[in-house]
Amino acid sequence: MYAEPFQVFNTWPPPENADSVQVVVMQQLAFDLFAEERLPRKPYCSDDLAHGLLIRPLQVALAKRYIQPNPPGMSSYLAFDVDRPDAGAAWIDSNAPRPNFIIKNPDNGHAHYLYALEAAVCTTSAARIEPLRYLAAVERAIASELQADPGYSGLIIKNPAHAHWQTIITQTDAYTLAGLASKLDLTTRAANSDVVRESFGLGRNCTVFDELRFWAYKAVTRFWRPGGEAAWLASVRDRAHELNLFASPLQAKEVDQIAKSVGKWVWKRFSPAQRRALIERTHTPELQSKRGKLKGKALRERGLELFKSGQTVDQVMGETGASRATAFRWQKLAFEV
């Protein structure tokens, strides 16, 4: 038994036993949550995944059984694949938030879960990495709670507006990031595991961002010459594609967008003068003194303790004098089990 009554409907056509008021209300909820402005203008779509994906105008794609929910470089939805006969009830005995849509296969009970975000999150901008990192942690935690398929990329979902599927609406309002995270433990291995981070959903974006920017901070010095920016951006793009080595790789266009964002961000902020200023800021007598007092293993242990107590990367850097790259490595280690 479900904890509360569900309103179950196939959007097109509505159930035969539904009265006209219910049909109008449920259709409006579907339109609001799966609105055209949230979707790609030309999404991938298909009526049969065995025959591959097509790119079609949105109005055509909305008539297909499967559709791409998120525009390129943006996340308007979090999608999960729950492949078991009781998938429709997967969230009830878990700490996962109530999904907006459960799109269930009536033949085997398997389902896609869809959570609508109140404000879309950019997945390709170096200047907006913290919201993405937060959303990725939320995504990993929800996937763990639902016991969803970790290999599912979220590129294509069962179309909640298609009559082939049984669509269940359990939450009528889109979520803020804080609302999604309110009942989740984001400090667990599920939310922070390197293994999950490298293979699942938005964690792939974070991994490419982090590895690419750490490489870029040093590599950019080789391109400090007149006319060097074009060669630099090409080198960053090549490196980004080398890092896209996941079981379910990111789309090439998405990798290109990440590379362009990181390349331009680093080129703008890591000029020779700015590099000198950075060295001066991070090698003050005070910071050098802290490094001298806390060496090697003791320094790392202090950093891990600070992260476990809830400190941010910047706070740990200020307390220990560690570099940003070192602080990020400690942050990962702090949540390993």
Backbone hydrogen bonds, N-H to C=O, Kabsch-Sander energy under -0.5 kcal/mol:
donor,donor_aa,acceptor,acceptor_aa,energy
7,Q,169,I,-0.7
8,V,6,F,-0.7
9,F,167,T,-2.2
11,T,9,F,-0.7
18,A,15,P,-1.5
23,V,19,D,-2.1
24,V,20,S,-2.1
25,V,21,V,-2.5
26,M,22,Q,-2.8
27,Q,23,V,-2.4
28,Q,24,V,-2.2
29,L,25,V,-2.2
30,A,26,M,-2.2
31,F,27,Q,-2.5
32,D,28,Q,-2.5
33,L,29,L,-2.4
34,F,30,A,-2.3
35,A,32,D,-0.7
38,R,35,A,-1.5
39,L,35,A,-0.6
39,L,36,E,-1.1
45,C,54,L,-2.2
46,S,66,Y,-1.7
51,H,48,D,-1.9
52,G,49,L,-1.6
54,L,45,C,-2.8
56,R,43,P,-1.9
56,R,54,L,-0.6
58,L,41,R,-1.9
60,V,57,P,-0.9
61,A,57,P,-2.5
62,L,58,L,-2.5
63,A,60,V,-1.4
64,K,61,A,-2.1
66,Y,46,S,-2.6
67,I,157,I,-2.2
68,Q,44,Y,-1.9
74,M,71,P,-2.0
75,S,121,V,-2.0
76,S,74,M,-0.5
78,L,115,Y,-2.1
80,F,113,Y,-2.1
82,V,80,F,-0.6
82,V,111,A,-2.9
83,D,81,D,-0.7
84,R,82,V,-1.2
87,A,84,R,-1.7
89,A,86,D,-1.9
90,A,87,A,-1.8
92,I,89,A,-1.1
93,D,89,A,-0.7
94,S,91,W,-1.4
100,N,114,L,-1.3
101,F,114,L,-2.2
102,I,168,I,-2.3
103,I,112,H,-2.9
104,K,102,I,-0.8
104,K,166,Q,-3.1
105,N,110,H,-3.3
108,N,105,N,-0.5
109,G,105,N,-2.6
111,A,82,V,-2.3
112,H,103,I,-2.1
113,Y,80,F,-2.5
114,L,101,F,-2.5
115,Y,78,L,-2.6
116,A,114,L,-0.5
117,L,76,S,-2.9
118,E,175,Y,-3.9
121,V,75,S,-1.9
123,T,73,G,-2.3
124,T,73,G,-0.6
126,A,124,T,-0.5
128,R,125,S,-1.3
129,I,126,A,-0.8
132,L,128,R,-1.2
133,R,129,I,-2.8
134,Y,130,E,-2.3
135,L,131,P,-2.6
136,A,132,L,-2.6
137,A,133,R,-1.9
138,V,134,Y,-2.1
139,E,135,L,-2.6
140,R,136,A,-2.4
141,A,137,A,-2.1
142,I,138,V,-2.5
143,A,139,E,-2.4
144,S,140,R,-2.0
145,E,141,A,-2.2
146,L,142,I,-2.7
147,Q,143,A,-0.9
148,A,143,A,-2.3
149,D,81,D,-3.0
152,Y,149,D,-1.3
157,I,67,I,-2.6
159,N,65,R,-3.4
162,H,159,N,-1.9
165,W,162,H,-1.3
166,Q,104,K,-2.9
167,T,9,F,-1.0
167,T,165,W,-0.8
168,I,102,I,-2.8
169,I,7,Q,-1.2
170,T,99,P,-0.7
170,T,100,N,-1.0
170,T,168,I,-0.6
171,Q,100,N,-0.7
175,Y,116,A,-3.3
180,L,176,T,-2.1
181,A,177,L,-2.0
182,S,178,A,-0.8
182,S,179,G,-0.5
184,L,181,A,-1.6
186,L,184,L,-0.8
188,T,185,D,-0.9
192,N,188,T,-1.3
193,S,189,R,-2.7
197,R,193,S,-2.6
198,E,194,D,-2.0
199,S,195,V,-0.6
199,S,196,V,-1.1
200,F,196,V,-2.1
201,G,152,Y,-0.6
203,G,200,F,-1.5
204,R,200,F,-0.6
204,R,201,G,-1.6
206,C,202,L,-1.8
207,T,203,G,-2.5
208,V,204,R,-2.5
209,F,205,N,-2.7
210,D,206,C,-2.9
211,E,207,T,-2.6
212,L,208,V,-2.4
213,R,209,F,-2.8
214,F,210,D,-2.2
215,W,211,E,-1.7
216,A,212,L,-2.4
217,Y,213,R,-2.2
218,K,214,F,-0.7
218,K,215,W,-0.6
219,A,215,W,-2.4
220,V,216,A,-2.1
221,T,218,K,-1.1
222,R,219,A,-1.6
223,F,220,V,-2.1
224,W,221,T,-1.1
225,R,223,F,-2.0
228,G,225,R,-2.1
231,A,227,G,-0.6
232,W,228,G,-2.3
233,L,229,E,-2.8
234,A,230,A,-1.9
235,S,231,A,-2.1
236,V,232,W,-2.5
237,R,233,L,-2.1
238,D,234,A,-2.2
239,R,235,S,-2.3
240,A,236,V,-2.5
241,H,237,R,-1.9
242,E,238,D,-1.6
243,L,239,R,-1.4
244,N,240,A,-0.6
244,N,241,H,-0.6
245,L,243,L,-2.0
246,F,244,N,-0.7
255,V,251,Q,-2.1
256,D,252,A,-2.4
257,Q,253,K,-2.0
258,I,254,E,-2.2
259,A,255,V,-2.7
260,K,256,D,-2.4
261,S,257,Q,-2.3
262,V,258,I,-2.8
263,G,259,A,-2.8
264,K,260,K,-2.3
265,W,261,S,-2.2
266,V,262,V,-2.8
267,W,263,G,-2.3
268,K,264,K,-2.1
269,R,265,W,-1.7
270,F,266,V,-2.3
275,R,271,S,-2.6
276,R,272,P,-2.0
277,A,273,A,-2.1
278,L,274,Q,-2.4
279,I,275,R,-2.4
280,E,276,R,-2.2
281,R,277,A,-2.1
282,T,278,L,-2.3
283,H,279,I,-0.8
284,T,281,R,-0.5
288,Q,284,T,-2.7
289,S,285,P,-2.1
290,K,286,E,-2.0
291,R,287,L,-2.4
292,G,288,Q,-1.9
293,K,289,S,-1.8
294,L,290,K,-2.2
295,K,293,K,-0.7
298,A,295,K,-1.4
299,L,295,K,-0.9
300,R,296,G,-2.0
301,E,297,K,-2.9
302,R,298,A,-2.1
303,G,299,L,-2.1
304,L,300,R,-2.6
305,E,301,E,-2.2
306,L,302,R,-2.1
307,F,303,G,-2.1
308,K,304,L,-2.4
309,S,305,E,-1.3
310,G,307,F,-1.7
311,Q,306,L,-2.4
316,V,312,T,-2.4
317,M,313,V,-2.5
318,G,314,D,-2.3
319,E,315,Q,-2.0
320,T,316,V,-2.4
321,G,317,M,-2.5
327,A,323,S,-2.4
328,F,324,R,-2.3
329,R,325,A,-1.8
330,W,326,T,-2.3
331,Q,327,A,-2.2
332,K,328,F,-1.8
333,L,329,R,-2.2
334,A,330,W,-2.6
335,F,331,Q,-0.7
335,F,332,K,-0.9
336,E,333,L,-1.3
